[in-house]
Amino acid sequence: MNKKLLNLALVAIATMLMLSCSKTENGNVEYIPFQETDDGQWGMISMDGKVLFKDEFKNKPTIVRDGRFFVRTKEGVWEMYDASEKPKKIGDDYAHTSGFRNGRALVAIKNQPVSIIDTEGKIIKKLDKIENHEVDGVRAYKGNYAVFMTVDSLWGAIDKDGDCVVKPEYYSLNNCGDGKFIGVNAKYKKFVQKEQKNKVKISVINTTGKVLFDFSADKYENTQNQFTDGKLAISVKKDGKETWGIIDDKGEMVVKPSSKLKSIGSINGDVFTYNNGDGWGLMNIKGETLIRAKYEFLYYDEDKTLIAVVKDGDSYEYKYIDIKDNQIGDDTYVEATLYSMFDGKHAWVKPNDKIYSLIDKECKQIDGLPDIVNIGTYEGESYIESDFVDLEKLIAAFGIKDNGVMGFDTKSTPKEVVKKAVELNSVGGSKEHPAGTPYWFDYTNNITLMKDVNGVIAAVCFYFSGNLSRQTYKTQRIIDYEFDDYYWYHDNKIPTGYVWNKVTPNMFGVVISNEGRMHGKLRTLFNTFTKKFKEIGTIAKQNNGAIVFSLKNGMRAVLTMAKDKVSVFWGDLKPVKDIDISEYKDACEEDDLSNISYGYLNELFPDKNIIEADTTAVDTVVVD
């Protein structure tokens, strides 16, 4: 899916900053992790430079808010600790966590839905269902509100106690900003997918779920993703050129798009940063230039303080300035952060490539700091995904039978299976050759459908007795030359198109990887598949990671567990005696954490990952 659709994603205006903006509406940061050597353990230091503890954790902790922080273990779970000289573990083991905001954290206990907890680990509310919709996951709190997504891909919002304030009626919904959400109602889904912007309405919604006003998606070329101080930056396109302006929270234009405004950055009260094509400066809503557009980048922090970025050869220098363009302090830095990211009084900077330092609002370095070579500013996941999977319900969704899957069987045609693949967006096409036409399948005897079952993506495989389609030809006879009553000729084969072959499936498969919420569940998934195939067959042979079944219809099935996936294939396979499962005898799920889901980025249209079939398993079981 096109992530730029409707252009509602956040404008990337802060890429030059070391860290993204996070205003103190989420609560002040009390401590951050630090290292004194690159290979050392992590400690914690306060925002006024006092070391809480040193060399305590091998893995980097999150920042501290509300006296709590989290550390991921080597097994891939999060543990919560109190911020004390000798940190004590509190609460449960968590598959996912947002970190704390204003006394609340969003977590998913292992094998459980998302919950809201307090600082003692007590569950305030379990978010398994909201408004009778099963919850897939919840974005981290922004202030006192969090946006959630249901398993049927609807978006809504809750308050800090988990009560629904915006019903799950939206195809997309941005995080709360200035007490308002920006979203697209689900009734416009088909028009969004067809990129028919003129048929889509974008809604501005308050924290009680009331729509304040709508505007057509084609009214503006681009918008920022949330309101700030009652204002939203928008852009229009005219004669191929994009210019920016600002509307208020009633939809009225307060700064008209102008050729002077090629881009708008941060808005604060009645001033905003802007780019005129040559550089970044500061302007007020009256159109008066406060700082000439001369910087490589300019970001408004708070309390009339800005970070200015100046190019120095091939590198960049960062400095703090006021709204009159006077530098604060005498130093420049190779990296700099916003005061509003932490406690509003201190910022972390990097005076050189080797060490970090802490400064106050006058840009004076805090005395008595240890040597700090690395700092940590990770505060938790941006999307806290439910870790609960009903495995029996998951497997039931495939409709597995001894002679088929997903309603297809050994009499199904390539055309029927490919049609389903098109419905599931599992195959592509072109303008000349649309998706699902025989043109795409003359080289292969198999097709894979990507099926989403409540957020778990599975590959459903179909293997046919021959290639799914073939190219057709007509014969044109060419006379080469004639002599008396004799002539010589040759026949040309001229392509006329493609048609489906009369082939049928002889093998089926389902492959599920351990990505996202499936991490740590492969053994249980393997056992659940075993239970299912015992209903339609008997075990012929097995080891720790594989089982061969003799099915009631005379066919065979092979269930295997690899380090990162569970696969099952069944149909006209090799005889049981010829199926070698020895490579799976020591099977176990990998400890690699790279497949653990860290949640969606703050995008309105996230893509789904693609799962590849287990080719090793296929080679093991194919017919002779």
N, C-alpha and C positions, 0 to 999 in steps of 0.2 A: 504494500500500500504506500502511496506517496506521502511521505512525512511532511511535505510542504503544503499539502492540500489545505486550501482556505487561508494559508499563511498565518495561522494562529500560534505557531510555535514561537518561543522566546527569541527576540532579536539578539544575536550574539555580540553584545557590545562590550563585554568585559574580558575578552580572550587574552588581553595583554596583562591583566592583573594576575598575581600569583594565585589568588583564591577568589571564588565567586562570592557575591554579596549575600549576607545573611543578617538582616537587621535584628536588633535586640528585642523585637516583639516575641521572640521565642524564649526569652530569658537570657540573662547574662552568662557568658562563659566564665567559669571559676578557675579552671586549671586546663592546661594543655599538655600532651605528652611531649617528651624531649629525649634526645640521645646526646651523650657527651662524646661518643665515638661512633663511627659508622657501623661497627660490628657489635656495639654494646647493647645492653638491655635498656628498656624504656623506663623513664621516670615521669613525674608530674611536677609542673611548676605553675604557680599562681600568676594572675595577671598583673600583680605588682612585684613579681620577681622572686617570690619566696618558694624554695624547693620543698615540696611535700614529701617526696621520696625519690630515691635514685635506683637505677639498675634493678628493677623489680619484675618486668614482664619481657619475655622474648618477643612476643607479637605486639604490634603497635596498638595501644588502646584508643578508644574514642576520646573526644574532649569531655570535660566534666561540666554538667549542668545539674542543678538541684542536688548537688552532693553525690552524684552517681556517674559511673562510666562503665563501658562494656569492653571486653577483650575476647577476641575469637581464639578458640583452642585449636590444636592441631587436628582434632576430629571435625572441625568445621562448625561448631556451635558457639554461640555467644554466652559469656558469663557476665553477670552484673556484680560490680564491687562498689563499696562506699569509698569516698575520697578521704582517706585517713592515712596516717603515717605508716600503718600496717593494714593495707586494704583487706577487707573481709568480704567474702562472697555472699550475695544476697539473692534470694529468689531462685528461679528455675534455670534450666538450660534452654536457650532460645535459638531457633533456626534463623530468625530474622529479628532485627530491632531497628527502631528509628533513633534511639537515644532519647533523652528526656527533653521536653519542652513544657515549661510552666507546670511542673509536677506530674506530667503524664508522659508515658512512653507507649508506642505501638510496638507490640512484639508478636511473634508466632512461636509458641512453645512447640518443641519437636512433636510432629504428627498431630498438631492442633490448628484450629483456625486462628485468625488474628485476634488479639485481645488488647485492651487498654489496661495498663498496670500503673500503680502508684510507686513511690520510691522505696516501699518495703517489698515490692514484688507482688502485692495483692492485686488480684484481677478486679478491676472496676467494672468492666463489661466485656463479654465475649462477643465478637463481631462475626459470628457464623452466618447470620442472616440479618439483612436490613430491608425493611419494607417487603418482607416475604421473598427476597431475592438472596440466593447464596452468594457470599462475598468471595471474590477472587483475591483481592488485596486492597491495601489502603496506602495512599501517599502519606509521607511524613507531615506532621502538623505544621502549618504556617500560622503562627499566632495560636488562636484557639479553635481553628477549623482544619479539617482534613478531608481530602477528596478520596472517594473509594470507587472501586470498579466491581461489578457483579460478574459471575461466571458467564452470564449471557451478554457481557460487554456493554453494560449500561453504567453510566457514571452519575454519582450523587455526592453529597457532602454530609459530614457529621460535625457536631461540636465536641468540646473537650471531654464530655461525659458519654459520648457515643450516641447521642440522640440525633436522629436524621433531621437535617435542616434544609437540604435540597434533595428532593426525591430522585431515585435513580431513573431518570427519564431522558438522559442526555447521551448523545453519541460521543461527545467529547466535552470535557469540563476542565478549565484551568484552575490552578490553586487560588485561594482567596487572597485578594489584594485590596487593602483599604476598605474592607467590609463588603467586597463585591466579587462575584465569580463571573467568568466569561465562558459561555458554552454554546453548543449546537444541539438542539433537541433531536432525539432519535428518529423523529418522523421525517427528518431530512436525510437520513442515512443513504438512501439510494441515489440522491442527487449529489451528495458529497463524493460518493464512490465514482460517479460518472463525471466529476469535476464540473458540474453545472452550477456554478456559484450564484447565478442569478435566481436560482430556485431555492436557495438556502438562506435562512435567517440566523443571525448570530445574536444571542441573548445576553443581556447584562442582568445578573440575578443578585438579590441581596441575601443576607444571612438568615432570612426567614423563608427563603425559597421563592419570593415574589420576583417576577420579571419586571425590572424597572423600565427597560425599553429594548427594542430589537432594531437591528439594521441589516440590510441585505449584505450577504457575503461579498458581493461584487462592488459594494460601495467604496471599499478601500482595498488597495493593493496589499497592504500589510498592516498588522497591528502588533503592538507589544502584548505580552501575555497577561498583564494585570494592571489595574489602576493603582496610582500612587498619588496620595494627597488630592483625591477627587479628579485626577486627570489621567488620560490615556493617549499615548503617542500613536498616530496613525499615518499611513502614507497613501498617496494617490499616484496614478501614472498617467501622464499626458505626453503625447508625441514621443512615446518610448522612453520617457525620462521619469524617474521616481522621485517625488519630493515628499517631505514630511511635515506634519502639523500636529496639533493636540486638540482633543475634544474633552469636554467635562463629563461628569457622571449623569448628566441629563441628555447626553448625545449632542450637545451644542458645540460648535467650533469655537475654541478660544484662541488658538494660534493657527492661522490659515497656512496651508502648505505653500512653501516658497522655494524658489530656486536656491536660496541661501541655506536651506535645510535639506541636505542630502541624507542625513540620518539624525535621529534623536536618541540620546543615551539615557541618563538618569534624570528623573524629575524630582524636585524637592521644593514644595511650596510653590512659589511663583517663578522659580528659576529652573533651567534645565541645560544639560550639556548638549552640544550639537556638533555636527560635522558639515562643513560647507564644500567638501571635496578636496580641500587643501590640508585641513587639520581640524582639531577639536577645540571648541571654545565654550563659553558660558553666556547665556542669553536669558532675559526675563520674558514673561508672556506679553509684554508690551512691544516686544521686538527690539529692545535696547540691548546692545552688545556690552556685556560686563567684562568678559575676557575674550580677546581676539582669538580666532580659530587658528592657533599656531602650534598646538601640541599634537603629538602622535596619538595620544589618547588622554581623556580627561574624565574622571569619575567623581561625582559629588558624593561625599560621605555623609556627614551631618555636622551640625554646629558651625556651618559656613566654612567647612574644611573640605578640600579636594585633593585627590591624588592626580598629579600631572606626570605624563610620560614623555620623555624627550629622547630622540634617537641620537646615539653617540657612536658613529661609525656603523659597525655591524651589530651593535648591542643597544640596549635601552637603559636609561637612567630614570629612576622614580624619585619624585620629591613631593612634599606636602606644601600646598599653597592655600591662601585665603581667597575670598571672592573678589578681592582687589588685585589678585595676581601677585601678591607678595609671598615670597617663600617663607615658610615657617621653619626655623632652625637653619643651620648652615650646611647640613649634610644631604647628599643624594645617596640612593641605594640601588642595588641590582635587583632587589625584589622588595615589595611593600604590600601591606595589607590594610584593610579598612578598620577604623576604630569601631565601627558599628558591628563588625563581625564578632567582637568579643564582649567587652564590658562598657564600650563607649568612651573609655578613658585611656586605653592603651592599645598599641598596635605592634605587631611583629614585623621586623624589617631584616634585610640582609645587607649589611654595609659592604661586604665583599663576597667572593665565591666560597668562602670557607666557613663562615660562622653567622649565626643569627643573633639579633639583639632585640631588646624590648624598649620602646620609647613611650613617653607620656604625651599629652596634648600639645606641649611646646616643643616636641621632637627632641627632648632630652633623654639620653640613655639612662635606664634604671641602673643604679650602682649594685655591685655585689653579685652579678649574674655569673653562673658557671659557664664554662665553654659549652656552647650548644651548636652541634653540627647538623642536627635534624630536628624538626618539629612536626607534630601531627595535628591536623585540623579536621580529620574525619569525624563527623558527628553521628553517623548512623546511615542506614539505607534510605534512599529516597522513595522507594516503593516497598512496603512490607507485605510480602506475599503470604497467603495462607499456606501452612505446611500440611494441611489435612488433605488426604486423598482417600476416598472410599474405593479401595482397589477392586472389590467385587462389582461395584457399580461401574467402575472404569471398564473392566473386561466385558461386562454385560453389554456395554454400549457398542461393541463391535459386532454383536450378533453372530458369534462363532458357531458354526455347525460343522459336522464331519465332511460336508461337501461344499463349504462356502463360507462367506463372511460379508457383513454389511448388506445382506439381502441378495448378494450375487452367489451363483453356484457354478457347477461344472457345465452348465448349459448356457451361461451368459455369453454375450457377444462382446467383442472389443468396443463396438460403438456404445453399448450400454455402460460399460465400465468407464470409458473415456468421458462420457457425458457427466458422470458423477465427479470425475477428476476436475472437470471444468467448474462445476458448482462449488467445489472446495478450493478453488484457486490453486490447484496443484500442478497445472500445466500452463504454459504460455502460448502465445500466438503472435501473429503480425497482421498488419492491415491486409496484405495480400493473401495470407493463409491464416484465418482465424483459429483461435485455440479450439482444440477438439476435432479438427478435421483430419482425415486420413493422411494428409501430407506429412505429418510429424512422426508417423509411427511405422514406416516401412523398414526401419533398420533394427527394430527391437521386438522381443517376444514378451516384454514385461512392462508394467506400469505401476507407479507407487502413488497412492493417495495420502495426503497429509490430513489427518483427522484430529480436530481439537475437541477433547473431552474435558470440559470444566477446567481449562487452562493447561492440561497435559496434552502435549503433541505426540501423536503416534504415526508411524509409517505403516500403512496397510498395503501389502504387496500382492500383485496378481501376476502369475506366470502362465503364459499360454503355450499351446502346442506348436506354435510357429509365430512368425512375425505378424504384428497386428494388422498391417495393411501392405499394399503393394502398388507399384506404379503400373498404369495401363498404357498400352500403345495401339496404334493402328499401323498397318503395313502399306507402304507406298512403293510400287514397282517402278524401277528406273531402267529404261532401255539404254544400254551402253553404246551399242552400234549394231547395224544390220548389214546383211550380205545376202542378196537375192531373197530367197524365202526364209532365210535364217536370221535370227537375232540373238544377241546376248544381253543379259539383264542382271540386276541385283535388287534386293528388297531392302528398303530403309524402314527402320522402326521409329515411328514418330510418337513421342509421349503425348498422351491425351488427358492425364490426370492421375488420381489415386482413388483406390477403393478399399473397403475393409475386407480382410480375409475371413474365410469361414473356419476360424479357429476358436477354441474354447479354453477356459482356464484348466490347468491340471495341477497347479500348486498355489497355495495362498500363504500369506505371512503377515505377522504383526511384530513391529519392532518398537520398543519404548526405551529411551535413553534415561540416564539419571540426571538430566539437567533440571534446574529449578527445584521445585518442591519434590521431585522424585529422588533427589539425592538422599542416599542412605536407606532407600526402600527397595532396592533391587532384589534382595533375598526374599522379602515378603511378597513382592510382585511375582517372583519365580514360583513360590509356593501357591499363590492364588491361581496362577495359570495352571499349575499341576492339578489343583482341585477341579478346574473347569474341564481339562482334557480327560480326567478320570470319568467324567460323565459320558463321554463319547468314545472311550477306548480303555485299554488296559496297558499297564507298564510292561514293556518288553525287556528293557535294560536301562540302567541309570548309573550315574555317579554323582559327585557333589554338585556339579554345575550343569548337568545335562540329563535329559530323560527322553527315551524313545518310546513312543506309544504305538500300539497296533489298534487302529480305529475299527469301529463296528462295521464300517462299509468296506473293509478290506484294505484301506489305505494306511499310510503311516504318518506320524507327526514327530517332530524333533523340537524340544524345548531346550534352549541353551541360555546360560548366563555368562556374559563377558564382564570385564572390569567396569564397563560404562554403559551396558545395555542388556536388556533381556529380549530374546528373539524366539519366536515360535513359527515354524513352517510346517504345513501339512498338505497332503494330497498324494499324487502318484510319485512317491519318493523311492529311493533305493530300497532293496530288501533290508530287513532289520539287521541281518548278519553282516551286511556291507557298510553299515553306517558307523563310522568311527567317531566316538565322542571322547577319546582319551585326553585331548587337549583341554577339556573343561574340568578335569578331575580335581584341580586345585582352585577352582573359580572363587573369586571374592570381589566385592565392589572396591574400586580404587579409592585411595585416600586423597587423591589430587583434588584440591578445592576449586579448580578453575571452572568447573561446571556448575558450581553453586550459584543460584540466581542472586544478583544484587539488586533486583528490582528494576522497574522501568526508569529510564531517564524522564525528565519532566517534558514529555512530548505528548501531543494529542493523538498521534497516530503511530504507535509502536508497531514494528514488524515482528512477526513470529520467526523463531529459528527453524531451520530445516534439519531433519534427521535423516541420516543415510542408513540404508538397509545394511544388515550385518552380512557382508559378502562372504565371510568365513563360514557362517552357518549355512548360507545358500550352497556353497561349494560342497559342504558336508552331505547335504541331503538330496541333491539333484538326481533326477532319474538317469539311468545309464543310456 
